[in-house]
Amino acid sequence: MSIQQRKDEHIQLALKQDITSNCLTTGFENYRFQHLALPEINFSDITLSTTFLGKKLRAPLLISSMTGGTEKAAEINKNLAIAAEEKGWAMGLGSMRVAIEYPEERATFRIRNYAPNILLLANLGAIQLNYGYGIDECRQIIELAEADALVLHLNSLQEVFQPEGNTRFAKLLTKIEQLCSQLEVPVGIKEVGWGIDGELAKQLVSVGIAFIDVAGAGGTSWSQIEKYRTSDPLLKKAAAAFRDWGIPTSQCILDVNKQTPSTPLIASGGLSTGVDAAKAIALGADLAGYGRSLLEPALAPTPENIIDRLSLIELELKIAMFGIGASQIEQLQATDRLVLV
Ligand SMILES: Cc1cc2nc3c(=O)[nH]c(=O)nc-3n(C[C@H](O)[C@H](O)[C@H](O)COP(=O)(O)O)c2cc1C
């Protein structure tokens, strides 16, 4: 099966099948904001603006890396880019390996003309560094996307469940270190929905990783997606056993923030509302990222639906801030009004 077919299958399955965990959740439901009846601020004075990797954002919000490499993916990327520019969000592109291996698909990642001002992240599986990829390929994709940074994804279990998966993960840290020391832009790291813990975060930062996106558990489950894709009965059964695998997103944020407090931190994995973002930021994240929940609104022929969805998330985030009397993101980050229930 070609990479392109795989990309379209991922989109279809993410839209149509139940691909979340069974019992495992993000853990955000365990936290409540203690309501402040007299906020002593004007709602109109609330601002979401922030800075990430030295670039100003109008909101501490990110469209997570999802796609590219097919016609459908190009339409989705275009809508996402137009919406990100309109709202001042950051955006990640999907894995760009397909752009290296199939030059005819490169245009599906060229979204800078729709989003000249956003913080844009190029994306590649870290595992490719063990399969012949190096600094040259990374430079090529950064140049193609005109990206501000590169994010490497860690997806060990997905690679096992994928029939065509690359599973030689040994000695990858040294390759990551080499890349970080040579590349001209910051290199970040993310998971794809099973989470990153504090100890690993510390190790990654020590080899030069500049930012971490926890991509924790409680949202999209890649064992579920690959369970529907594989025709191997053994892999299908094994994937089903991993439905509740992973570190809940809220736990990742706390742990990574504790171990690497000065490293820029993105919270993602299972976020859908602006209240989720408020909780993630109050727990210690700098940005909150949304993946699958943005896919469906991004599918329409025009970007109105996805722009509306981003506006809704922002409104919910602002209302949550009003509810605790925080008019700026730094105040939300420093609040003591997020309590365990
Ligand atoms: C259809 C789809 C495709 C994805 N492709 C990529 C990818 O190419 N690279 C990557 O780093 N993450 C990819 N992801 C993972 C997301 O970036 C995110 O980490 C994960 O879905 C968890 O967030 P969510 O629960 O909000 O979806 C993809 C997610 C979806 C739903």
The ligand as a MOL file (V3000), in Angstrom:
LIG
                    3D

  0  0  0     0  0            999 V3000
M  V30 BEGIN CTAB
M  V30 COUNTS 31 33 0 0 0
M  V30 BEGIN ATOM
M  V30 1 C -5.9480 11.8570 10.7270 0
M  V30 2 C -4.7810 12.1190 11.6240 0
M  V30 3 C -3.5050 12.1320 11.0780 0
M  V30 4 C -2.3830 12.3810 11.8860 0
M  V30 5 N -1.1360 12.4340 11.3170 0
M  V30 6 C -0.0730 12.7940 12.0900 0
M  V30 7 C 1.2030 13.0050 11.5060 0
M  V30 8 O 1.3930 12.8480 10.2900 0
M  V30 9 N 2.2330 13.3820 12.3140 0
M  V30 10 C 2.0690 13.5500 13.6620 0
M  V30 11 O 3.0000 13.9240 14.3630 0
M  V30 12 N 0.8640 13.3360 14.2470 0
M  V30 13 C -0.2020 12.9810 13.4950 0
M  V30 14 N -1.4310 12.8180 14.0830 0
M  V30 15 C -1.5330 12.8720 15.5630 0
M  V30 16 C -1.9970 14.2230 16.0710 0
M  V30 17 O -1.0710 15.2390 15.7740 0
M  V30 18 C -2.2210 14.1900 17.5810 0
M  V30 19 O -0.9850 14.0650 18.2530 0
M  V30 20 C -3.1180 13.0520 18.0340 0
M  V30 21 O -4.1600 12.8570 17.1020 0
M  V30 22 C -3.7260 13.3080 19.4200 0
M  V30 23 O -4.5210 14.4750 19.4100 0
M  V30 24 P -6.1360 14.4110 19.2970 0
M  V30 25 O -6.6120 13.4800 20.3780 0
M  V30 26 O -6.5790 15.8380 19.4850 0
M  V30 27 O -6.4600 13.8990 17.9320 0
M  V30 28 C -2.5600 12.5890 13.2900 0
M  V30 29 C -3.8560 12.5840 13.8210 0
M  V30 30 C -4.9620 12.3500 13.0230 0
M  V30 31 C -6.3310 12.3500 13.6420 0
M  V30 END ATOM
M  V30 BEGIN BOND
M  V30 1 1 1 2
M  V30 2 1 2 3
M  V30 3 2 2 30
M  V30 4 2 3 4
M  V30 5 1 4 5
M  V30 6 1 4 28
M  V30 7 2 5 6
M  V30 8 1 6 7
M  V30 9 1 6 13
M  V30 10 2 7 8
M  V30 11 1 7 9
M  V30 12 1 9 10
M  V30 13 2 10 11
M  V30 14 1 10 12
M  V30 15 2 12 13
M  V30 16 1 13 14
M  V30 17 1 14 15
M  V30 18 1 14 28
M  V30 19 1 15 16
M  V30 20 1 16 17
M  V30 21 1 16 18
M  V30 22 1 18 19
M  V30 23 1 18 20
M  V30 24 1 20 21
M  V30 25 1 20 22
M  V30 26 1 22 23
M  V30 27 1 23 24
M  V30 28 2 24 25
M  V30 29 1 24 26
M  V30 30 1 24 27
M  V30 31 2 28 29
M  V30 32 1 29 30
M  V30 33 1 30 31
M  V30 END BOND
M  V30 END CTAB
M  END
